[in-house]
Amino acid sequence: MRYRRLGGSGLNVSTICLGAMTFGEAEKGFMAGVASSEAASFAMLDRAVEQGVNFIDTADVYGSGLSEEILGRWLKKSGKREKLVIATKFRMPMGDGPNDRGGSRAHILDAVDKSLKRLQLETIDLYQMHAQDRNVPIEETLRALDDLVRAGKVRYLGCSNFTGERLVESLWVSDKRNLNRFVSLQPQYNLVQRNIEMELLPACRRFGLGVICWSPQARGFLSGKYAKNTPPPAGSRLAAWQDSFKQVDKDRNWAVADEVKAVAKEIGSTPSRVALAWVLAQPGVTSVIVGARDVAQLDDNLGGETLVLSPEVLARLDKTSAIDFGYPFDFLTRIDGDWKS
């Protein structure tokens, strides 16, 4: 397992991060029917740590707290807490009340204490805002988060699903007010969804943020189990998430999936590993989050960490998955060259 420094912080994390979104058989919510039992979750945690993973990511909203509870029980049982970087997130609805969500000081102070209790921890290593909240001044959010660091409840701060504008504004406010700033961004990034190459990735490289990519296989679309003009396999994630399937069910995306399969066959690997290896090879990427439902899926994903794609293969995948960024990016590319470099 390789380890990379998380942005400008002193924290080192494994290039594979185990995502805990699948932990717990929730009776309702977006993971109902596609999650894992507590026993299966424990087995995946054991295997991941055995293979050198030191980074685990969850969120309060996963299973309405069930994911954090399961992770907390495993941490207590395993005795491995001190060897691991535990990340969780806040912001999404955790109740029916108007203050049970968002980036307000009121919600943050409430959410962190509840996450700490579920995780059975005194300190969260990386506390991330799950998505930006345009209804709350960013200074209010950042001051509350800074207080958590100073109180010892949180060690580092991160964000997820931010626009480039909001990300840079957050860094500017932190610098201006001498507040602890975000050290990482958690965006969606894969061969199907490459939009972060326009502004977010360059901003993270410029300002020293680590990049922790979620959905490196496009919610499993690039895993090789799906076929064009064929319904998603029963029990698969995209069979349960029909809206997500409609978003990827496009000619361009099927061409990408076919190319991933072709590459995997040529080099004797699997589509899942090829998709993961491509993300890890991109400039500025620190770690990728893998979510599995059992140890077999996890083992396939872990194999992507050691797979090194040749420059020729990377170029093929880049070409097949290329998207039109439009103005001003196309204009700047003609002047300065590849926008990713």
N, C-alpha and C positions, 0 to 999 in steps of 0.2 A: 504494500500500500504506500502510495506517495502522500506527502503532506505539504501543504502550502500555507503561507502566512495570510491571514484574513485581512486584506487591505493594508492600511497603515498601522494596524494594531500589532501587538506582540503575540497574538494568539495563532497557534498552528492547528489546522484542521485537515482531516483526511479528504482526498479528492472525491471520495464517495461519501455522501451524507445519507444516512438511513432516514427516510421519511416515515413518520408514524401516522400518517393520515388514515392508513388502512387498519390501525389497531382498534379492535373492539367491534363487536357485532351490534351496531346501533340499530334501534328499532325504527328510527326515523332520521331524516336528514339526507344529504346528498350521497352519503356512503352506505346507506341502508341496502343490504343485499350484496354488496361487493367488498365487504370488509373481512377481517380475520378474527378468529377467536383469540382469547387471551393466551391460551396455550401456544397457538401458532405465532402470536406476536412475541412471546418470550423466546421461542425457538429461533425466530429471525434475529432478535437482539443478540442472543448468544452467538449465532453464526457470524453476524456482522462484526462483533467485537473480536471474535476469534481470528477473523481475517484482517484485522488491523483498523477497522473503522472506529474513529474516536468522536464522531460528530453525529448527533441525532437531532432531528427537527420535528417539532409538533406544533400545535396551536390549540388555544382554548376551545375554538369552535369545532374541532374535529370530534365527532361523536358527542357534541355538547359537553365536552369535558372528559369523556370516557378515555380518549387516547392519552391524555395527560395522567389520568388515574392509573392506567395500565403501565405506562412508563414509570410512574412513581413506585408502583409495587415491584416492578422488576429491578429498579435501582436499589431498593431496600433489600431485596432478596439476593441480588448478585454481589453486592458490596463493591461494585466497580465505579461508583459515581465519580471518584476523584480522578479517574483516568479518562473521563469523557467530557466533551463540550456539549452541553444541553441547551438547545435553542427552542423557544416557543414564541407565539405571536398573540397579539390582541388586536381588536378593532371591530371584528364582525359581531353580529347580534348574539348576545348570550342570554336574552330574556325579552319580555314583551314591553318593558318600560322604555321611555324615551332616552334614558341615560345608560341603558344596558349595552351600548355600542359606541363606536366612534373614537375620536382622538382627544376628547376633553380630559381635563385634569381629573374630574370626578370619576370618569370611567376607568382611566388608567390606574389610579390608586386602588380602586376596587378590584380591577381585573388582575393586577399583579399578585395581590394577596391570595386570591382564589387559585391562581395558577400555582403559586408556591405550595399551597396546601395540597392540591391534587398531586403535584409532583413529589411531595414530601421532601422539599428542598428548603434550604435557608437562602440560597442565592441562585439565580438563573444566569447562565453564562452569556447568552445572547438573547436579548429581548427585542422583538421586531414588531413594527407596526405593519399589520397584515395588508393594508392598503391605505392610500392617502385619504384624508377627510377634508374636503374643500369647505365644509361648514364650520370648521374650527380653525382659528388662527394658528399657524404652525408654531409660533412662539409659545403658545400655551402648552401645546403637545411637548415641545422640546424641553421646556422648563420642568414639566412634570417628570419626564424621563430622566433628566439630569438629576433631579432630586432622588430618584430611585438608585442611581449609580452612587451618589454621595451617601445614601443610607445603607449601602451594601446589599440591597436586594437584587441588584442587577450588576453585571460586570461590564458588558458591552451592549451597544445599541445598534439596531439594524432596521431596515425598512423593506417593504415588498410592494410590488404593484404600484409604483410611483411613476409619474411622468417625468421627463427630463427637467422641465421647468420647476416642478415641486421639489425634486431632489436637490437641484442646485440652490434653490431658495432656502431649503433646510440647512444646507451646509453653510450658506452665507449667514443665516441667523445665528447658528451655533458659534461661528467664528466671531461675529459682532458682539454677542452677549456672553462670550466665554463659557459656553455650555458644552457638555460632552456631546459629541456629534455622532452621526451614523458612521459605522465602520464597514457596513456591508449593505448590498442590495440583493433582494431575492426576486428575480424576474422569471417569467416564462421564456425559455429559449430552447429551440430545437430546429431541425431542418425544415419543418413546416412553418414555424413561427420565428422569423428572423428580424422582426421590426426593431428590436433593441439595438441593432447595429447602427441605426440612424443616429441616435443621441445618447441613449443610456449607457451603452458600453464605452463609447469614447469619454463620456463624463466620468465614469467610474475609473477608467485608466488615468485620466487627467488629474482627478482629485483623490486618488488612492483608496478607493473603496473595493472591498472584496465582492465578488459576484458569485452567488449561490443559486444555481439554475434549477428551477422546478420544471417538471414535465419534459425531461430530455427526450422522451420517446413519443411526445405529443399525445399524452393520455393513453399510451399503448398502441396508437395508430401505426407506429413504425416498428412494432414488435414482430411483424410478419404473420400475425394471425388473421388479418383482415384482407378482403378481396373486393375489387371493384364490382359494382352491380350485384352484390351479395349482402344480405343482412348481416350485421355483426353477430358473431357466435353467441349462443345463449350463455348467460352467466358472465360475459365479458363486461368490462367497464363501460365501453361505448354502446353496448346493448342497453345498459341501464341509463346512460346519459345520452338520450337521443338528440338533444339540442347540440351537444358537443360533436356528435357524429355528423350532423348536418353541416357544421362549420368546417369540418375537414373533408367532407365528401365532395371534392372538386378535382378536376382533371389534373391540375398542376400538382396537387398533393399525392394523387395516386402515382404520378410519374416519379415523384420523390420516393415513395414507398417501394416502388418497383426497383429503383436504382439501389436503394439500401439492401434489398433482397439480393440483387445481382452481385453487389460487392461482397456481401456475406458469403455467398456461395463460392465466389472466386477465391477468397482468402481462407476459407474453411472456418468461418466464425458464424455468429448468429446475427440477425437483423437488430436485435436489442443492443448487442454489444457494439455494433457499428454505429448506431445512432448515438450511444453514450460517448464513444470514443471521439466522434466528430465534435461534440460539444466541448469535451475536455481539451481538445486541440485548439480551441478558439482563443485569440489573444484577450487577456483580461479575466478569463474564467478561473475561479478558485476551486469550486466544488460543484458536483451535480447531486441533486436529491433523487434517490431511487425509492420507489414505493412498490412493495411486493405483497402478495397475498399468502405466500408460503416460502419455505426455504429453497425450493427448486427454482422459483422465479428470482429470488434474491441471488442465488448462485450465478444464474445467467447474467444478471445485471453486474455483479461484482467482476465478472470476466471482462467487462468493458473498460475497467480501470487499467488493465495491463495491455490492452490492445493498442498498438501504435499504427495508425493509418499512414500510408506513404503519401508524399506530396501529390503524386498523380491521382490517387484515390480521393484525397481531400479536394483537389481541383474538380474532379468529376462531380462530387456531391455538391460542391459550391455552385457549379454551373447548372445542374439540374434543379436545385432549390432556389436559384436566384430570384429575387423579387425587385420590382420597380419602385425604388424609394421616391421617385419624383423630385421636383424642385424643392429646396436648392441642392439636394444631395447629388442628383445626376450632373448638375452643373459643376459642382465642386469636384466630383470624381473625374470629370474630363480635364480639370485643371491639375489636381493633385494626385490622381490615381485612386486605387482601391480604398473605399471608405473604411474598411475593417483594419487596415494596416496602421 
